[in-house]
């Protein structure tokens, strides 16, 4: 029986080999396959299964490295974007400090130097805060999206001021341009994610929601005494901002000189940035976030606001004038709250 099976195998292999090298279908005697023994057919079937499994394993092994390669490439892109936006915030901080040093080297009057200090402290302080936010992947927080937008507005209006005045500090021009570019990127990463596709809203939708939320927050009643203090300071600065906007409109209607308009616009710009900084603290106070272990941002914002309001109060006449006295009082309020939050954070 084994001899017959062996002869059958030899005949089939010889026939199939001839058919493989011949173009005529008549030379492929397919019916002879049925004459093979069950033993041979089981061997052929097992061999086919082994080939099929081997092909499947080979395909799977070839796909997996591609998936890992794609994932690794995305990770590298995300990390690259993160590093570049952090570098942008560091550049912004350094440039605004350089603006102050450049102005100080010009031997300006003490009052002017104090004013420049207050002007530079806000964008430099906010840029420094954003470095930590980007490092710890917090750009998607409402707080940091608001800061990015406030710095973006500051840069846009700042460029307009330089254009109207026809000159200005050369380093400040570079600072505004870098701020313009990096805050757009930072805000986009906050809304869309560093992969640019994990966000739930578009940038326009998020911007609209943010504007509505800010207006609602300013108009809402404070939820505690600290919030009331920040809310009062916000209203004071917003009122000053509206008066300055009125001055700009009057200057435009009376065809005033470009430099006069630029001066009013520069003051309006600084008040806008200060108002958004103070409102951010009011929003945090409403949510009882000022004393959390992660409240470093709000501590730093308190210090910057205290410095700016203190200088503005001193230059505005100090305690001898109503507005100067209000600024000095609010400066003390911010300083005390900053120190209080710092010590509570140290205990936690």
Helices and strands as residue ranges (DSSP letters): H 2-20, G 25-27, G 30-35, H 38-104, H 110-135, H 142-165, H 170-192, H 203-219, H 225-253, H 258-286, H 296-315, G 318-320, H 322-347
